[in-house]
């Protein structure tokens, strides 16, 4: 099972990027999917999550209103659309997947790395000021 993140790059503040996370080896169309990020010298932090049904989304306060998580089940891919980027968004972004399909959790748990069984390799996003 692999999660392949892509779409990172260098962008100016105020710009946009769309990250993709393509899954292979099994389907995650009915699983919770998430995005985390880790800036240099900092701990990995939660960015966004999507419920297994796709009906609910969860965001860190720092990205709410600017980032959007979505999925394309036909492509077994989850996306993170990032708008109005800020220099503090600079980090390696990781996608993650829950190995247990059709699970619903307390809202706070979606931000916990412990929920996720599979992790991608990360894609670097650099936002210049």
C-alpha positions in Angstrom: 0.0 0.0 0.0 1.4 3.4 -1.0 0.3 7.0 -0.7 2.1 9.2 -3.2 1.9 12.9 -2.4 2.7 15.5 -5.1 2.1 19.1 -6.1 4.4 20.9 -3.8 6.7 23.7 -4.9 7.7 27.3 -4.5 5.0 29.9 -4.5 4.8 33.6 -3.6 2.7 34.7 -0.6 -0.9 35.0 -1.6 -0.6 32.3 -4.2 -2.2 28.9 -4.6 -1.2 25.3 -4.9 -3.1 22.0 -5.1 -1.6 18.9 -3.5 -2.6 15.5 -4.6 -2.3 12.2 -2.8 -2.7 9.1 -4.9 -3.3 5.8 -3.2 -2.3 2.4 -4.6 -2.5 -1.1 -3.4 -5.9 -0.7 -1.9 -8.9 1.6 -2.0 -9.4 4.4 0.5 -12.7 5.6 -0.9 -14.5 4.7 2.3 -11.7 5.8 4.7 -10.9 8.9 6.7 -8.1 10.8 4.8 -6.0 13.6 6.3 -3.2 16.0 5.6 -0.5 17.0 8.1 2.5 19.2 7.8 5.9 19.6 9.4 7.9 22.8 9.3 11.6 22.9 9.9 12.4 22.4 13.6 8.7 21.9 14.5 6.5 19.0 15.3 4.1 17.5 12.7 0.8 19.2 12.9 -2.7 18.5 11.7 -4.0 20.4 8.6 -7.2 18.9 7.4 -9.2 15.7 7.3 -12.2 14.3 5.4 -14.6 11.8 6.8 -15.0 8.4 5.3 -18.2 9.4 3.5 -16.8 12.7 2.4 -19.7 14.5 4.1 -17.6 16.2 6.8 -14.4 18.1 6.7 -12.1 19.2 9.5 -9.5 22.0 9.5 -6.8 23.4 11.7 -7.8 27.0 12.7 -4.7 28.3 11.0 -5.9 27.1 7.5 -9.7 27.2 7.8 -11.2 29.3 5.1 -8.0 29.1 2.9 -7.5 25.3 2.4 -10.0 22.8 1.1 -9.7 19.0 1.3 -11.5 16.8 -1.2 -11.4 13.4 -2.8 -12.0 11.7 -6.1 -12.9 8.1 -5.4 -12.7 7.1 -9.0 -9.0 8.1 -8.9 -8.4 6.9 -5.3 -6.9 10.3 -4.8 -7.3 13.0 -2.1 -6.5 16.7 -2.7 -5.6 19.7 -0.7 -6.4 23.0 -2.4 -4.4 25.8 -0.7 -5.2 29.4 -1.4 -3.9 32.7 0.1 -0.7 31.0 1.1 1.4 32.6 3.8 5.1 32.1 4.5 4.1 30.3 7.7 2.5 27.6 5.5 6.0 26.5 4.5 6.4 22.9 5.4 6.6 19.3 4.2 3.0 18.2 3.7 2.0 14.6 4.3 -1.1 12.7 3.4 -2.5 10.0 5.6 -5.2 7.3 5.5 -7.2 5.4 8.1 -6.8 1.7 7.5 -10.3 1.0 8.9 -13.1 1.8 6.4 -16.4 3.4 7.3 -15.3 4.5 10.8 -16.6 7.7 12.4 -14.7 9.4 15.3 -15.1 12.2 17.8 -14.2 15.4 16.0 -11.0 16.0 18.0 -9.6 12.6 17.0 -9.4 13.5 13.3 -6.5 15.7 14.2 -4.6 12.9 15.9 -1.8 11.2 14.0 -2.7 8.0 15.9 -5.9 7.7 13.8 -4.0 7.1 10.6 -2.3 3.9 9.6 -0.8 4.8 6.3 1.4 7.8 5.4 2.8 9.3 2.2 6.3 10.4 1.8 5.6 14.1 1.9 5.8 17.0 -0.6 7.6 20.3 0.2 5.7 23.5 0.0 7.7 26.7 0.2 6.0 30.1 0.4 8.1 33.1 -0.2 7.3 36.6 1.2 
